[in-house]
Amino acid sequence: MSNRSSISHFLLLALADTRQLQLPHFCLFLGISLAALLANGLIISAAACGHHLHSPMFFLLNPALSDLGCICTTVPKAMHNSLWDTRTMSYTACAAQVFFFLFFISAEFSLLTIMYYDRYVSICKPLHYGTLLGSRACIHIAAAALASAFLNALLHTANTFSLPLCHGNVLDQLFCEVSPVLKLSCSNSFLRELGLIAVSACLLFGCFVFIVFSYVQIFRAVLRIPSEQGQHKAFSTCLPHLAVVSLFLSTGTFAYLKPLSISSPSLDLALSVLYSVVPPVMNLLIFSLRNQELKAAVWRLMTGCFQEH
């Protein structure tokens, strides 16, 4: 990448100017990281060890990996900066962070879309579930989602870091991502990146429309359930899913497509936390802790480990 010779490092946004506030921020991020690591680790272990969970939990295992990757890509650096009172990040590390963050975020949303399709088929077309979402079809769909996420991350990263940067090296963000780097560009070629962002936003919006369509069909099927308790259980499960996806899509799209006139470090920081940290944590609560079969598998895994010791 041609910019590497002109800029050797970037300066990230400091969460606080005083040491008394930096340490609480470090403890907060440490708690988020440990909770995500422990919970997602248990989910992955339970799904991997419980052979009867492989088919129904296949699409839950992949988002768990994406959530863990997303948290581990962004939060540890913010923890390091708060603990050691530093803001620097090398050019190469910044490019790597942009790539992995985009990859895990893209994979997360693609896999969540597939999960909603899985839910739609299981509720609205249960007799065709084995044909539409057999084990081989699940693997092919997940592979296609990961490949598209890889391609999307590669295109954005290569295009962003090929632009000449002449507006300094200060990124008003906790971690490296496309939007703050584009603000440093002095070339009109940044329109190429804006075009890529617009295309990605359209694809995300298309996925969101598909999710809404799937849930409309699900709601129609749920309303036919004679039991009010069954309807309440279905709605209480579905509506939080839509809330998390709406939060992720609205904040992420607004962060990348908002006018520069209303941009500010505090607004950018709030938006980045809302679409990079909050959704993975909420997905853990919604998709995992409310799944009775998975909780039973995690309990068997934990009790089995205690009995061995």
CYANA upper distance limits for C-alpha pairs under 8 A (distance plus 0.5 A):
  1 MET  CA    158 ALA  CA      8.31
  1 MET  CA    161 PHE  CA      6.96
  1 MET  CA    162 SER  CA      6.01
  2 SER  CA    161 PHE  CA      8.42
  2 SER  CA    162 SER  CA      6.50
  2 SER  CA    163 LEU  CA      8.40
  2 SER  CA    164 PRO  CA      8.11
  3 ASN  CA      7 ILE  CA      6.89
  3 ASN  CA    161 PHE  CA      7.32
  3 ASN  CA    162 SER  CA      6.95
  3 ASN  CA    163 LEU  CA      7.54
  3 ASN  CA    164 PRO  CA      6.38
  3 ASN  CA    165 LEU  CA      7.50
  4 ARG  CA      8 SER  CA      6.63
  4 ARG  CA     91 TYR  CA      7.15
  4 ARG  CA     92 THR  CA      8.47
  7 ILE  CA     91 TYR  CA      7.41
  7 ILE  CA    165 LEU  CA      8.47
  7 ILE  CA    169 ASN  CA      7.66
  8 SER  CA     90 SER  CA      6.50
  8 SER  CA     91 TYR  CA      5.85
  9 HIS  CA     88 THR  CA      6.94
  9 HIS  CA     89 MET  CA      5.89
  9 HIS  CA     90 SER  CA      4.52
  9 HIS  CA     91 TYR  CA      5.22
  9 HIS  CA    169 ASN  CA      7.60
 10 PHE  CA     87 ARG  CA      8.45
 10 PHE  CA     88 THR  CA      6.15
 10 PHE  CA     89 MET  CA      5.71
 10 PHE  CA     90 SER  CA      6.66
 10 PHE  CA     91 TYR  CA      7.00
 10 PHE  CA     94 CYS  CA      8.15
 10 PHE  CA    169 ASN  CA      5.38
 10 PHE  CA    170 VAL  CA      6.37
 10 PHE  CA    171 LEU  CA      7.22
 11 LEU  CA     87 ARG  CA      5.61
 11 LEU  CA     88 THR  CA      5.18
 11 LEU  CA     89 MET  CA      6.86
 11 LEU  CA    169 ASN  CA      6.60
 11 LEU  CA    170 VAL  CA      5.18
 11 LEU  CA    171 LEU  CA      6.30
 12 LEU  CA     87 ARG  CA      5.45
 12 LEU  CA     88 THR  CA      6.76
 12 LEU  CA     89 MET  CA      7.67
 12 LEU  CA    170 VAL  CA      6.82
 12 LEU  CA    171 LEU  CA      5.56
 12 LEU  CA    172 ASP  CA      6.70
 12 LEU  CA    173 GLN  CA      6.25
 12 LEU  CA    174 LEU  CA      6.24
 12 LEU  CA    175 PHE  CA      6.96
 12 LEU  CA    176 CYS  CA      8.13
 13 LEU  CA     87 ARG  CA      7.22
 13 LEU  CA    170 VAL  CA      8.33
 13 LEU  CA    171 LEU  CA      6.82
 13 LEU  CA    172 ASP  CA      5.45
 13 LEU  CA    173 GLN  CA      5.35
 13 LEU  CA    174 LEU  CA      5.65
 13 LEU  CA    175 PHE  CA      8.32
 14 ALA  CA     81 ASN  CA      8.11
 14 ALA  CA     82 SER  CA      8.10
 14 ALA  CA     86 THR  CA      8.49
 14 ALA  CA     87 ARG  CA      7.01
 14 ALA  CA    174 LEU  CA      7.56
 15 LEU  CA     22 GLN  CA      7.41
 15 LEU  CA     25 HIS  CA      8.04
 15 LEU  CA     82 SER  CA      7.87
 15 LEU  CA    174 LEU  CA      8.04
 16 ALA  CA     21 LEU  CA      6.39
 16 ALA  CA     22 GLN  CA      6.20
 17 ASP  CA     21 LEU  CA      8.03
 17 ASP  CA     22 GLN  CA      8.02
 18 THR  CA     22 GLN  CA      6.92
 19 ARG  CA     23 LEU  CA      6.97
 19 ARG  CA     85 ASP  CA      8.27
 20 GLN  CA     24 PRO  CA      7.83
 21 LEU  CA     25 HIS  CA      6.99
 22 GLN  CA     26 PHE  CA      6.78
 22 GLN  CA     82 SER  CA      5.57
 22 GLN  CA     83 LEU  CA      7.36
 22 GLN  CA     85 ASP  CA      8.12
 23 LEU  CA     27 CYS  CA      6.78
 23 LEU  CA     82 SER  CA      6.94
 23 LEU  CA     83 LEU  CA      6.77
 24 PRO  CA     28 LEU  CA      6.64
 25 HIS  CA     29 PHE  CA      6.75
 25 HIS  CA     79 MET  CA      8.13
 25 HIS  CA     82 SER  CA      7.24
 26 PHE  CA     30 LEU  CA      6.50
 26 PHE  CA     78 ALA  CA      8.22
 26 PHE  CA     79 MET  CA      5.52
 26 PHE  CA     80 HIS  CA      8.30
 26 PHE  CA     82 SER  CA      6.03
 26 PHE  CA     83 LEU  CA      6.61
 27 CYS  CA     31 GLY  CA      6.62
 28 LEU  CA     32 ILE  CA      6.90
 29 PHE  CA     33 SER  CA      6.60
 29 PHE  CA     75 VAL  CA      6.93
 29 PHE  CA     76 PRO  CA      8.30
 29 PHE  CA     78 ALA  CA      8.16
 29 PHE  CA     79 MET  CA      6.63
 30 LEU  CA     34 LEU  CA      6.60
 30 LEU  CA     79 MET  CA      7.43
 31 GLY  CA     35 ALA  CA      6.52
 32 ILE  CA     36 ALA  CA      6.58
 33 SER  CA     37 LEU  CA      6.46
 33 SER  CA     71 ILE  CA      7.28
 33 SER  CA     72 CYS  CA      7.82
 33 SER  CA     75 VAL  CA      7.53
 33 SER  CA     76 PRO  CA      8.26
 34 LEU  CA     38 LEU  CA      6.44
 35 ALA  CA     39 ALA  CA      6.42
 36 ALA  CA     40 ASN  CA      6.25
 36 ALA  CA     41 GLY  CA      8.43
 36 ALA  CA     67 ASP  CA      8.40
 36 ALA  CA     68 LEU  CA      6.94
 36 ALA  CA     71 ILE  CA      8.00
 36 ALA  CA    281 VAL  CA      7.48
 36 ALA  CA    284 LEU  CA      8.48
 37 LEU  CA     41 GLY  CA      6.17
 37 LEU  CA     68 LEU  CA      7.04
 38 LEU  CA     42 LEU  CA      6.67
 39 ALA  CA     43 ILE  CA      6.81
 39 ALA  CA    284 LEU  CA      8.09
 40 ASN  CA     44 ILE  CA      6.57
 40 ASN  CA     64 ALA  CA      6.09
 40 ASN  CA     65 LEU  CA      7.76
 40 ASN  CA     67 ASP  CA      8.34
 40 ASN  CA     68 LEU  CA      7.06
 40 ASN  CA    284 LEU  CA      7.99
 41 GLY  CA     45 SER  CA      6.54
 42 LEU  CA     46 ALA  CA      6.43
 42 LEU  CA    298 VAL  CA      6.85
 43 ILE  CA     47 ALA  CA      6.57
 43 ILE  CA     61 LEU  CA      7.54
 43 ILE  CA     64 ALA  CA      7.65
 43 ILE  CA    288 SER  CA      8.04
 43 ILE  CA    294 LEU  CA      7.97
 43 ILE  CA    298 VAL  CA      7.38
 44 ILE  CA     48 ALA  CA      6.49
 44 ILE  CA     61 LEU  CA      6.42
 44 ILE  CA     64 ALA  CA      7.50
 44 ILE  CA     65 LEU  CA      8.08
 45 SER  CA     49 CYS  CA      6.42
 45 SER  CA    301 LEU  CA      8.46
 46 ALA  CA     50 GLY  CA      6.16
 46 ALA  CA    294 LEU  CA      7.88
 46 ALA  CA    297 ALA  CA      6.23
 46 ALA  CA    298 VAL  CA      5.91
 46 ALA  CA    301 LEU  CA      6.86
 47 ALA  CA     51 HIS  CA      7.79
 47 ALA  CA     53 LEU  CA      6.19
 47 ALA  CA     54 HIS  CA      6.75
 47 ALA  CA     57 MET  CA      7.07
 47 ALA  CA     58 PHE  CA      8.30
 47 ALA  CA     61 LEU  CA      7.14
 47 ALA  CA    294 LEU  CA      8.28
 47 ALA  CA    297 ALA  CA      8.30
 48 ALA  CA     53 LEU  CA      8.43
 48 ALA  CA     54 HIS  CA      7.67
 50 GLY  CA     54 HIS  CA      7.60
 50 GLY  CA    297 ALA  CA      7.35
 53 LEU  CA     57 MET  CA      5.77
 53 LEU  CA     58 PHE  CA      8.02
 53 LEU  CA    294 LEU  CA      8.46
 54 HIS  CA     58 PHE  CA      5.96
 55 SER  CA    135 SER  CA      7.11
 57 MET  CA     61 LEU  CA      6.65
 58 PHE  CA     62 ASN  CA      7.31
 58 PHE  CA    138 CYS  CA      8.17
 59 PHE  CA     63 PRO  CA      7.33
 59 PHE  CA    111 LEU  CA      7.44
 59 PHE  CA    114 ILE  CA      8.02
 59 PHE  CA    115 MET  CA      6.42
 60 LEU  CA     64 ALA  CA      6.86
 60 LEU  CA    115 MET  CA      8.14
 60 LEU  CA    287 PHE  CA      7.83
 60 LEU  CA    288 SER  CA      8.27
 61 LEU  CA     65 LEU  CA      7.01
 62 ASN  CA     66 SER  CA      6.82
 62 ASN  CA    111 LEU  CA      7.62
 63 PRO  CA     67 ASP  CA      6.42
 63 PRO  CA    107 ALA  CA      8.38
 63 PRO  CA    108 GLU  CA      6.19
 63 PRO  CA    111 LEU  CA      6.80
 63 PRO  CA    112 LEU  CA      7.55
 64 ALA  CA     68 LEU  CA      6.66
 64 ALA  CA    284 LEU  CA      7.99
 65 LEU  CA     69 GLY  CA      6.59
 66 SER  CA     70 CYS  CA      6.53
 66 SER  CA    104 PHE  CA      5.76
 66 SER  CA    105 ILE  CA      7.83
 66 SER  CA    107 ALA  CA      7.18
 66 SER  CA    108 GLU  CA      6.07
 67 ASP  CA     71 ILE  CA      6.75
 67 ASP  CA    104 PHE  CA      7.92
 67 ASP  CA    108 GLU  CA      7.58
 67 ASP  CA    280 PRO  CA      5.47
 67 ASP  CA    281 VAL  CA      8.26
 68 LEU  CA     72 CYS  CA      6.59
 68 LEU  CA    280 PRO  CA      8.32
 69 GLY  CA     73 THR  CA      6.50
 69 GLY  CA    104 PHE  CA      6.76
 70 CYS  CA     74 THR  CA      7.14
 70 CYS  CA    100 PHE  CA      8.23
 70 CYS  CA    101 PHE  CA      6.45
 70 CYS  CA    104 PHE  CA      6.02
 70 CYS  CA    105 ILE  CA      7.19
 70 CYS  CA    276 SER  CA      7.69
 70 CYS  CA    277 VAL  CA      8.41
 70 CYS  CA    280 PRO  CA      8.19
 71 ILE  CA     75 VAL  CA      6.11
 71 ILE  CA     76 PRO  CA      8.44
 71 ILE  CA    276 SER  CA      8.18
 71 ILE  CA    277 VAL  CA      7.13
 71 ILE  CA    280 PRO  CA      8.07
 72 CYS  CA     76 PRO  CA      6.62
 73 THR  CA     77 LYS  CA      8.30
 73 THR  CA     97 GLN  CA      6.84
 73 THR  CA    100 PHE  CA      7.25
 73 THR  CA    101 PHE  CA      6.70
 74 THR  CA     78 ALA  CA      7.29
 74 THR  CA     97 GLN  CA      7.90
 74 THR  CA    101 PHE  CA      7.85
 74 THR  CA    175 PHE  CA      6.61
 75 VAL  CA     79 MET  CA      6.68
 76 PRO  CA     80 HIS  CA      6.63
 77 LYS  CA     81 ASN  CA      6.69
 77 LYS  CA    175 PHE  CA      7.86
 78 ALA  CA     82 SER  CA      6.74
 78 ALA  CA    174 LEU  CA      6.71
 78 ALA  CA    175 PHE  CA      7.58
 79 MET  CA     83 LEU  CA      6.59
 80 HIS  CA     84 TRP  CA      6.49
 80 HIS  CA     85 ASP  CA      8.40
 80 HIS  CA     86 THR  CA      8.25
 81 ASN  CA     85 ASP  CA      5.82
 81 ASN  CA     86 THR  CA      5.27
 81 ASN  CA     87 ARG  CA      6.30
 82 SER  CA     86 THR  CA      7.52
 89 MET  CA     93 ALA  CA      7.03
 89 MET  CA     94 CYS  CA      6.86
 90 SER  CA     94 CYS  CA      6.58
 91 TYR  CA     95 ALA  CA      6.81
 92 THR  CA     96 ALA  CA      6.70
 93 ALA  CA     97 GLN  CA      6.54
 94 CYS  CA     98 VAL  CA      6.71
 94 CYS  CA    175 PHE  CA      8.43
 94 CYS  CA    176 CYS  CA      5.96
 94 CYS  CA    177 GLU  CA      8.46
 95 ALA  CA     99 PHE  CA      6.79
 95 ALA  CA    157 THR  CA      7.15
 95 ALA  CA    161 PHE  CA      7.60
 95 ALA  CA    176 CYS  CA      8.02
 96 ALA  CA    100 PHE  CA      6.72
 97 GLN  CA    101 PHE  CA      6.36
 97 GLN  CA    175 PHE  CA      8.28
 97 GLN  CA    176 CYS  CA      6.75
 97 GLN  CA    177 GLU  CA      8.00
 98 VAL  CA    102 LEU  CA      6.58
 98 VAL  CA    153 ALA  CA      8.36
 98 VAL  CA    157 THR  CA      6.92
 98 VAL  CA    176 CYS  CA      6.22
 98 VAL  CA    177 GLU  CA      5.46
 98 VAL  CA    178 VAL  CA      7.28
 99 PHE  CA    103 PHE  CA      6.57
 99 PHE  CA    153 ALA  CA      5.74
 99 PHE  CA    154 LEU  CA      6.91
 99 PHE  CA    156 HIS  CA      8.27
 99 PHE  CA    157 THR  CA      6.13
100 PHE  CA    104 PHE  CA      6.56
100 PHE  CA    153 ALA  CA      7.80
101 PHE  CA    105 ILE  CA      6.53
101 PHE  CA    177 GLU  CA      8.21
102 LEU  CA    106 SER  CA      6.36
102 LEU  CA    149 ALA  CA      8.10
102 LEU  CA    152 ASN  CA      8.05
102 LEU  CA    153 ALA  CA      5.55
103 PHE  CA    107 ALA  CA      6.49
103 PHE  CA    149 ALA  CA      5.68
103 PHE  CA    150 PHE  CA      6.01
103 PHE  CA    152 ASN  CA      7.72
103 PHE  CA    153 ALA  CA      5.58
104 PHE  CA    108 GLU  CA      6.36
104 PHE  CA    149 ALA  CA      7.96
105 ILE  CA    109 PHE  CA      6.87
105 ILE  CA    276 SER  CA      8.19
106 SER  CA    110 SER  CA      6.69
106 SER  CA    149 ALA  CA      5.53
106 SER  CA    152 ASN  CA      8.11
106 SER  CA    153 ALA  CA      8.30
107 ALA  CA    111 LEU  CA      6.44
107 ALA  CA    145 ALA  CA      6.74
107 ALA  CA    146 LEU  CA      6.13
107 ALA  CA    148 SER  CA      8.41
107 ALA  CA    149 ALA  CA      5.69
108 GLU  CA    112 LEU  CA      6.59
109 PHE  CA    113 THR  CA      6.68
109 PHE  CA    204 LEU  CA      8.35
110 SER  CA    114 ILE  CA      6.91
110 SER  CA    145 ALA  CA      6.26
110 SER  CA    149 ALA  CA      8.39
110 SER  CA    207 CYS  CA      8.23
111 LEU  CA    115 MET  CA      6.66
111 LEU  CA    142 ALA  CA      7.49
111 LEU  CA    145 ALA  CA      7.16
112 LEU  CA    116 TYR  CA      6.82
113 THR  CA    117 TYR  CA      6.88
113 THR  CA    207 CYS  CA      6.91
113 THR  CA    208 PHE  CA      8.22
113 THR  CA    210 PHE  CA      8.28
113 THR  CA    211 ILE  CA      6.78
114 ILE  CA    118 ASP  CA      6.62
114 ILE  CA    141 ILE  CA      8.40
115 MET  CA    119 ARG  CA      6.71
116 TYR  CA    120 TYR  CA      6.61
116 TYR  CA    211 ILE  CA      6.78
116 TYR  CA    214 SER  CA      7.44
116 TYR  CA    215 TYR  CA      8.29
117 TYR  CA    121 VAL  CA      6.66
117 TYR  CA    211 ILE  CA      7.91
117 TYR  CA    214 SER  CA      7.10
118 ASP  CA    122 SER  CA      6.62
118 ASP  CA    133 LEU  CA      7.84
119 ARG  CA    123 ILE  CA      6.68
120 TYR  CA    124 CYS  CA      6.18
120 TYR  CA    125 LYS  CA      7.88
120 TYR  CA    214 SER  CA      6.22
120 TYR  CA    215 TYR  CA      7.56
120 TYR  CA    217 GLN  CA      7.82
120 TYR  CA    218 ILE  CA      6.52
121 VAL  CA    125 LYS  CA      5.27
121 VAL  CA    126 PRO  CA      6.59
121 VAL  CA    128 HIS  CA      7.99
121 VAL  CA    129 TYR  CA      6.53
121 VAL  CA    132 LEU  CA      8.46
122 SER  CA    126 PRO  CA      5.17
122 SER  CA    129 TYR  CA      6.51
123 ILE  CA    218 ILE  CA      7.17
123 ILE  CA    221 ALA  CA      7.89
124 CYS  CA    217 GLN  CA      7.72
124 CYS  CA    218 ILE  CA      7.00
124 CYS  CA    221 ALA  CA      7.04
125 LYS  CA    129 TYR  CA      6.97
128 HIS  CA    132 LEU  CA      6.58
129 TYR  CA    133 LEU  CA      6.06
129 TYR  CA    134 GLY  CA      7.73
130 GLY  CA    134 GLY  CA      5.40
132 LEU  CA    137 ALA  CA      7.59
133 LEU  CA    137 ALA  CA      5.90
133 LEU  CA    138 CYS  CA      6.26
134 GLY  CA    138 CYS  CA      6.61
135 SER  CA    139 ILE  CA      6.90
136 ARG  CA    140 HIS  CA      6.79
137 ALA  CA    141 ILE  CA      6.55
138 CYS  CA    142 ALA  CA      6.57
139 ILE  CA    143 ALA  CA      6.52
140 HIS  CA    144 ALA  CA      6.65
141 ILE  CA    145 ALA  CA      6.74
142 ALA  CA    146 LEU  CA      6.75
143 ALA  CA    147 ALA  CA      6.55
144 ALA  CA    148 SER  CA      6.62
145 ALA  CA    149 ALA  CA      6.70
146 LEU  CA    150 PHE  CA      6.62
147 ALA  CA    151 LEU  CA      6.71
148 SER  CA    152 ASN  CA      6.57
149 ALA  CA    153 ALA  CA      6.63
150 PHE  CA    154 LEU  CA      6.55
151 LEU  CA    155 LEU  CA      6.62
152 ASN  CA    156 HIS  CA      6.78
152 ASN  CA    200 SER  CA      8.48
153 ALA  CA    157 THR  CA      6.50
154 LEU  CA    158 ALA  CA      6.46
155 LEU  CA    159 ASN  CA      6.50
156 HIS  CA    160 THR  CA      6.40
156 HIS  CA    178 VAL  CA      8.04
156 HIS  CA    193 GLU  CA      7.38
156 HIS  CA    196 LEU  CA      7.59
157 THR  CA    161 PHE  CA      6.62
157 THR  CA    178 VAL  CA      8.09
158 ALA  CA    162 SER  CA      6.61
159 ASN  CA    163 LEU  CA      7.39
159 ASN  CA    192 ARG  CA      8.26
159 ASN  CA    193 GLU  CA      6.98
160 THR  CA    178 VAL  CA      7.13
160 THR  CA    181 VAL  CA      7.80
160 THR  CA    182 LEU  CA      7.39
160 THR  CA    190 PHE  CA      8.13
160 THR  CA    193 GLU  CA      7.03
163 LEU  CA    185 SER  CA      6.84
163 LEU  CA    187 SER  CA      7.30
163 LEU  CA    189 SER  CA      7.56
163 LEU  CA    190 PHE  CA      7.47
164 PRO  CA    185 SER  CA      6.28
164 PRO  CA    186 CYS  CA      6.80
164 PRO  CA    187 SER  CA      6.83
165 LEU  CA    184 LEU  CA      5.79
165 LEU  CA    185 SER  CA      4.83
165 LEU  CA    186 CYS  CA      6.26
165 LEU  CA    187 SER  CA      8.27
166 CYS  CA    184 LEU  CA      6.69
166 CYS  CA    185 SER  CA      6.57
166 CYS  CA    186 CYS  CA      6.05
167 HIS  CA    183 LYS  CA      8.18
167 HIS  CA    184 LEU  CA      5.12
167 HIS  CA    185 SER  CA      7.02
167 HIS  CA    186 CYS  CA      7.35
168 GLY  CA    184 LEU  CA      6.91
169 ASN  CA    184 LEU  CA      7.57
171 LEU  CA    176 CYS  CA      7.91
171 LEU  CA    180 PRO  CA      6.05
171 LEU  CA    181 VAL  CA      7.28
172 ASP  CA    180 PRO  CA      7.00
172 ASP  CA    265 PRO  CA      5.89
172 ASP  CA    268 ASP  CA      8.04
172 ASP  CA    269 LEU  CA      8.33
173 GLN  CA    180 PRO  CA      7.45
173 GLN  CA    265 PRO  CA      7.46
173 GLN  CA    268 ASP  CA      7.34
173 GLN  CA    269 LEU  CA      6.46
173 GLN  CA    272 SER  CA      8.44
174 LEU  CA    269 LEU  CA      7.45
176 CYS  CA    180 PRO  CA      7.87
176 CYS  CA    181 VAL  CA      8.02
177 GLU  CA    181 VAL  CA      7.20
178 VAL  CA    182 LEU  CA      6.69
179 SER  CA    183 LYS  CA      7.14
179 SER  CA    255 ALA  CA      8.32
179 SER  CA    256 TYR  CA      6.47
180 PRO  CA    184 LEU  CA      7.61
181 VAL  CA    185 SER  CA      7.52
182 LEU  CA    190 PHE  CA      7.24
185 SER  CA    190 PHE  CA      7.51
189 SER  CA    193 GLU  CA      8.11
190 PHE  CA    194 LEU  CA      6.90
191 LEU  CA    195 GLY  CA      6.56
192 ARG  CA    196 LEU  CA      6.87
193 GLU  CA    197 ILE  CA      6.63
194 LEU  CA    198 ALA  CA      6.58
195 GLY  CA    199 VAL  CA      6.73
196 LEU  CA    200 SER  CA      6.66
197 ILE  CA    201 ALA  CA      6.53
197 ILE  CA    256 TYR  CA      7.86
197 ILE  CA    257 LEU  CA      8.49
198 ALA  CA    202 CYS  CA      6.70
198 ALA  CA    257 LEU  CA      8.33
199 VAL  CA    203 LEU  CA      6.79
200 SER  CA    204 LEU  CA      6.65
201 ALA  CA    205 PHE  CA      6.54
201 ALA  CA    253 THR  CA      6.86
202 CYS  CA    206 GLY  CA      6.57
203 LEU  CA    207 CYS  CA      6.77
204 LEU  CA    208 PHE  CA      6.68
204 LEU  CA    249 LEU  CA      7.77
205 PHE  CA    209 VAL  CA      6.67
205 PHE  CA    249 LEU  CA      8.16
206 GLY  CA    210 PHE  CA      6.75
207 CYS  CA    211 ILE  CA      6.66
208 PHE  CA    212 VAL  CA      6.67
208 PHE  CA    245 VAL  CA      8.21
208 PHE  CA    246 SER  CA      8.49
208 PHE  CA    249 LEU  CA      8.46
209 VAL  CA    213 PHE  CA      6.60
210 PHE  CA    214 SER  CA      6.62
211 ILE  CA    215 TYR  CA      6.73
212 VAL  CA    216 VAL  CA      6.61
212 VAL  CA    242 LEU  CA      8.38
213 PHE  CA    217 GLN  CA      6.95
214 SER  CA    218 ILE  CA      6.73
215 TYR  CA    219 PHE  CA      6.39
215 TYR  CA    238 CYS  CA      8.16
216 VAL  CA    220 ARG  CA      6.72
217 GLN  CA    221 ALA  CA      6.82
218 ILE  CA    222 VAL  CA      6.57
219 PHE  CA    223 LEU  CA      6.53
219 PHE  CA    235 PHE  CA      8.22
220 ARG  CA    224 ARG  CA      7.30
221 ALA  CA    225 ILE  CA      7.72
222 VAL  CA    230 GLY  CA      8.45
222 VAL  CA    231 GLN  CA      6.36
222 VAL  CA    234 ALA  CA      7.40
223 LEU  CA    231 GLN  CA      7.06
225 ILE  CA    230 GLY  CA      7.27
225 ILE  CA    231 GLN  CA      6.90
226 PRO  CA    230 GLY  CA      8.38
227 SER  CA    231 GLN  CA      6.98
228 GLU  CA    232 HIS  CA      6.61
229 GLN  CA    233 LYS  CA      6.66
230 GLY  CA    234 ALA  CA      6.73
231 GLN  CA    235 PHE  CA      6.66
232 HIS  CA    236 SER  CA      6.45
233 LYS  CA    237 THR  CA      6.79
234 ALA  CA    238 CYS  CA      6.70
235 PHE  CA    239 LEU  CA      6.30
236 SER  CA    240 PRO  CA      7.42
237 THR  CA    241 HIS  CA      7.57
237 THR  CA    286 ILE  CA      8.23
238 CYS  CA    242 LEU  CA      7.12
239 LEU  CA    243 ALA  CA      6.74
240 PRO  CA    244 VAL  CA      6.76
240 PRO  CA    286 ILE  CA      7.51
241 HIS  CA    245 VAL  CA      6.88
241 HIS  CA    283 ASN  CA      8.40
241 HIS  CA    286 ILE  CA      7.54
242 LEU  CA    246 SER  CA      6.46
243 ALA  CA    247 LEU  CA      6.62
244 VAL  CA    248 PHE  CA      6.69
244 VAL  CA    279 PRO  CA      6.55
244 VAL  CA    282 MET  CA      7.48
244 VAL  CA    283 ASN  CA      7.91
245 VAL  CA    249 LEU  CA      6.52
245 VAL  CA    279 PRO  CA      8.27
246 SER  CA    250 SER  CA      6.33
247 LEU  CA    251 THR  CA      6.48
247 LEU  CA    274 LEU  CA      7.87
247 LEU  CA    275 TYR  CA      7.54
247 LEU  CA    279 PRO  CA      8.15
248 PHE  CA    252 GLY  CA      6.36
248 PHE  CA    274 LEU  CA      7.53
248 PHE  CA    275 TYR  CA      5.26
248 PHE  CA    276 SER  CA      8.43
248 PHE  CA    279 PRO  CA      6.87
249 LEU  CA    253 THR  CA      6.38
249 LEU  CA    275 TYR  CA      8.14
250 SER  CA    254 PHE  CA      6.50
251 THR  CA    255 ALA  CA      6.45
251 THR  CA    271 LEU  CA      6.25
251 THR  CA    272 SER  CA      8.31
251 THR  CA    274 LEU  CA      7.14
251 THR  CA    275 TYR  CA      6.44
252 GLY  CA    256 TYR  CA      6.96
252 GLY  CA    271 LEU  CA      7.66
252 GLY  CA    272 SER  CA      8.00
252 GLY  CA    275 TYR  CA      6.20
253 THR  CA    257 LEU  CA      6.43
253 THR  CA    258 LYS  CA      8.41
254 PHE  CA    258 LYS  CA      5.64
255 ALA  CA    268 ASP  CA      7.22
255 ALA  CA    271 LEU  CA      6.73
255 ALA  CA    272 SER  CA      7.94
258 LYS  CA    262 ILE  CA      7.90
258 LYS  CA    263 SER  CA      7.92
259 PRO  CA    263 SER  CA      7.35
263 SER  CA    267 LEU  CA      7.24
263 SER  CA    268 ASP  CA      7.44
264 SER  CA    268 ASP  CA      6.59
265 PRO  CA    269 LEU  CA      6.49
266 SER  CA    270 ALA  CA      6.69
267 LEU  CA    271 LEU  CA      6.66
268 ASP  CA    272 SER  CA      6.57
269 LEU  CA    273 VAL  CA      6.81
270 ALA  CA    274 LEU  CA      6.75
271 LEU  CA    275 TYR  CA      6.89
272 SER  CA    276 SER  CA      6.24
272 SER  CA    277 VAL  CA      8.24
273 VAL  CA    277 VAL  CA      5.67
273 VAL  CA    278 VAL  CA      6.93
274 LEU  CA    278 VAL  CA      5.72
274 LEU  CA    279 PRO  CA      7.61
275 TYR  CA    279 PRO  CA      6.62
276 SER  CA    280 PRO  CA      7.78
277 VAL  CA    281 VAL  CA      7.13
278 VAL  CA    282 MET  CA      6.56
279 PRO  CA    283 ASN  CA      6.34
280 PRO  CA    284 LEU  CA      6.82
281 VAL  CA    285 LEU  CA      7.16
282 MET  CA    286 ILE  CA      6.57
283 ASN  CA    287 PHE  CA      6.08
283 ASN  CA    288 SER  CA      7.96
284 LEU  CA    288 SER  CA      5.87
284 LEU  CA    289 LEU  CA      7.30
285 LEU  CA    289 LEU  CA      5.65
285 LEU  CA    290 ARG  CA      7.35
286 ILE  CA    290 ARG  CA      6.38
287 PHE  CA    291 ASN  CA      6.95
288 SER  CA    294 LEU  CA      7.23
288 SER  CA    295 LYS  CA      7.94
289 LEU  CA    294 LEU  CA      8.19
289 LEU  CA    295 LYS  CA      6.95
290 ARG  CA    295 LYS  CA      8.28
291 ASN  CA    295 LYS  CA      6.71
292 GLN  CA    296 ALA  CA      6.65
293 GLU  CA    297 ALA  CA      6.81
294 LEU  CA    298 VAL  CA      6.64
295 LYS  CA    299 TRP  CA      6.61
296 ALA  CA    300 ARG  CA      6.72
297 ALA  CA    301 LEU  CA      6.64
298 VAL  CA    302 MET  CA      6.65
299 TRP  CA    303 THR  CA      6.54
300 ARG  CA    304 GLY  CA      6.36
301 LEU  CA    305 CYS  CA      6.78
302 MET  CA    306 PHE  CA      6.83
303 THR  CA    307 GLN  CA      6.61
304 GLY  CA    308 GLU  CA      6.80
305 CYS  CA    309 HIS  CA      7.05
